[in-house]
Amino acid sequence: MKLLDKPATQLEGFDLQRYLEQGTFRYHLGGKTKITIDLRLRRQTTLHLLEAPLSRNQRVEPFSRDDEWVRLHATVTNTHQLR
């Protein structure tokens, strides 16, 4: 890795969040169809998803009383990555 001497430039009118939401880096299945996912995961598996959510409406809730399992609910673009 090399530190550059010149500053980064920002494209006028560019919105990174909107760019990512358009699914630019994903292989879409069925156009831009949104699907709802409801997953049961071990709590430790979801830690990175709390920092980088799958969607704006993502919810992580306790699934069981022992706190080992959680339920993740989100609406996401139907992509090949989910298959």
NORQUI-V148762 format. One record per residue. N is the residue number from 0. SS is DSSP state (H for helix, E for strand, L for the rest). NEAR is the number of other ideal C-beta (glycine too) atoms within 12 Angstrom. Layout:
N|SS|NEAR / N|SS|NEAR
This chain:
0|L|3 / 1|L|4 / 2|L|7 / 3|L|8 / 4|L|6 / 5|L|6 / 6|L|7 / 7|L|9 / 8|L|8 / 9|L|9 / 10|L|9 / 11|L|6 / 12|L|8 / 13|L|13 / 14|L|12 / 15|H|13 / 16|H|12 / 17|H|11 / 18|H|14 / 19|H|19 / 20|H|20 / 21|L|16 / 22|L|24 / 23|L|16 / 24|L|14 / 25|L|21 / 26|L|15 / 27|E|21 / 28|L|18 / 29|L|15 / 30|L|14 / 31|L|16 / 32|L|15 / 33|E|22 / 34|E|21 / 35|E|19 / 36|E|25 / 37|E|19 / 38|E|23 / 39|E|19 / 40|E|26 / 41|E|19 / 42|H|22 / 43|H|13 / 44|H|17 / 45|H|29 / 46|H|15 / 47|H|14 / 48|H|24 / 49|H|17 / 50|H|10 / 51|L|12 / 52|L|22 / 53|L|32 / 54|L|24 / 55|L|13 / 56|L|15 / 57|L|24 / 58|E|23 / 59|E|28 / 60|E|19 / 61|E|17 / 62|L|22 / 63|L|14 / 64|L|7 / 65|L|10 / 66|L|13 / 67|L|15 / 68|E|20 / 69|E|26 / 70|E|20 / 71|E|31 / 72|E|24 / 73|E|26 / 74|E|20 / 75|E|30 / 76|E|28 / 77|L|21 / 78|E|23 / 79|H|13 / 80|H|15 / 81|H|22 / 82|L|12
